[in-house]
């Protein structure tokens, strides 16, 4: 059988694939030196990689429920780790994270700690137990553990809200990258991105998404690491940047002191006509802001991101695909290993990119130079023309000051190869990497929503007698509908990439974290408690978001909790309500308690059957 | 106490220990970020290093350690899964 053989041959298949991709990069480099235009290279990079994903998606097509929902539960540990890493690292991680560090420095790096530490919770509290349970979706666990369609329904609502908030940002990112690489308008780029995303998931569900995500991880990690090592070695900053950029970080501190970190007045920025969303560097790179409030802000953000990680269904469902409980645990470790390769590199990229721009001793430095000379540089012209960068000569001296250079955080990664003067082939590679990151996450999210709606709502609640053909037809149709709706919202450009991403974590933790962990760790948790907890958590979290977000009501914050951290309110309310209501209602019946006992040991059959 | 209960007691103990280590690297050290930053590691200010790399590496090691530890607990009480292995 081809499938069994395919699993055995995975290292060989993906080894060949990686080699092929490297050969493609070299061919492009040769083509560039032979005179191929930058635009053609960009198009080829994005088109070539997207076509490969589409082929993998087609080859992984399936008509079996088990394969469609959980990839047949036979994804090996390490490969599931790679797939999870791609699932996890979104357009925001790839495109916006280094940019965030670039403009936000140490304060922003709470995201790095938060987006990695959550996996400790996943491995110790959830993943192995959910795998033992044998569910297809996260609401499947809630619905079976607590019993009743209403609990299941509440879980689907939280899942849909959190994942949908997240997915629009991803489609937005694919649109931005497709638009730039292919030279088409953003509104069209969004739809091109959506079609690429659906090609990977529609025919094969989880199985297709798994194997494309592994392929996408390989592309994105190569695309992220090559420029960092290249710039570091080319500029003589160090052979191995992660270990050797201490001096450069210190140098940034000197330059900040030399140029002065000035926070521009909002009125000045507006008067100068700076396009919306562009920022100047006004926060120190490595300095820790003093005071208890600053420490609390750092910690509370990390907390929200960690707990959110452990509640996001598109991540948890990746651990349903491993062959065993043991493999699920190990797979979490591998996931974080592959994620760490990129996350530990992001601060290095931000450091190198900032230094290339700021150090007047480097040929690439632009700060402190004549504005007319800076405006003549190719990449400055290209990015200012697209309103992604801007120069405002506030003091009118004709020299570019640090506070007079504006840039959009999202373009730091995309522009760094050009800023540092690398050949265009690297920019094309980075575009392909960004596309892979955004597509893989979007695929995981759309699949999580569509699976919850098709399995938990359609099959479990509306029509439990539906046959396999009908179930998969519904699942696939929902995939298209949800994707199209997401693309439509994305094309309206409502919020910047990162604001929306943090919200998804907060929504998920508000409604799902405690019902999930207490379902395993507290036998006394009852159906009424879980339902009340989910509703109260989600409602209070959302209410606080509306209360505090400047564009909604904009009221003063409580205890320094802003709109990025509203999950702290939601999850706390959820915990209190769930515990109180559980204790007020009669304890779960014997069968449920026995089920929880069974979940706690790895051996034996899964709680839910192979086909359900 | 039955075999299952003993297994669960040990599992809980490991979970608590894991979360304590997680708390130290995820939160405790960042409560003292500004004083930590005066020290340096590999030439980086220490707090900067910990959030750029240190804590992340600690989390990776912690999860691998946890997975191995839990496996030996399962083995000790005879709850190892049969057959399927990766």
Interface residues (C-beta under 8 A of the other chain):
Chain A: X76 X77 X106 X109 X110 X112 X113 X116 X117 X119 X120 X121 X123 X124 X125 X128 X242 X243 X244 X245 X246 X247 X249 X250 X286 X287 X288 X289 X290 X294 X295 X298 X299 X302 X303 X306 X322 X323 X324 X325 X326 X327 X329 X330 X332 X333 X336 X337 X340 X343 X344 X347 X348 X597 X600 X601 X602 X603
Chain B: X4 X7 X8 X11 X14 X15 X18 X19 X22 X25 X26 X27 X30 X31 X32 X33 X34 X36 X37 X40 X42 X43 X44 X45 X47 X48 X51 X52 X53 X55 X56 X57 X59 X60 X62 X63 X64 X66 X67 X70 X71 X74 X78 X79 X80 X81 X82 X84 X85 X86
